[in-house]
Amino acid sequence: MFIGRKIHDIRMSTKGMTLKKLSDLTGLAVITISKYESGERTPGRENLKKIADALNESLEYFYGF
């Protein structure tokens, strides 16, 4: 499973969080997160860390460790 799908799955099914809410928590633009989720872009480590922290997940989960 690619990183964007993991972000989407956690955001929606586990946290019930909107893109806007995740954007507010991370400081990332809604369109940026949307592109990560769709696989159009891959987040760098710094942005993935922001997302992981907002979703209470570890970076290792996203990298598949």
N, C-alpha and C positions, 0 to 999 in steps of 0.2 A: 504494500500500500504506500502510495507516495505521500509526502509531507502535507501537501495541500488537503488531501482527503482526510488525513488525521485531524488537521486543524478544524475542518468543517464538521467532522463527526463529533468531536469533543464539544465544539461550540454549540452545536444544535442539540444533539441527543443527551449529552451529559450535563451541560450547563444551561441549555435553553436560552442562549445568549444571541442577541442580534449582532449583525456586522457593526452597526453603529456603536453598540456598547463595547465591543472588543476594540473598536477604533478609539473610543474615548479612554479605555484603560491602557492602551499601548502607545497612543500618540501617532499611530500609523493611519494613513488615509483609508477610508472604506474601500476605495477602488483598488488600493494596493493589496489589502487583505483578500478581497474578492479574486484578484488575479492569482494570489498564492493558492487559494482554495481550488480554483479551476485548473491549476497547473500551467497557466500562462507564464508565470514567474516563480522562481524559487527564492524563499527568504534567505538572506545571509544570516550568519550566526547571531549577530546583534539583534536583528529584528525577530528572529525565531525565539531568542531568549525573552524578549518582551512579550511575545505571544504565549510562550510556555508559562511565564510567570502569571500572566492574566488568567490563564486557564488552569492554574495550579497543577501543571504537569512538568516533568523533567525534560531537559533537552534530549536525554537518552531515549525517551519514548519516541520522539519524533525521528530520531536517527535510526531507530530500530534495535537499540541495544537492550 
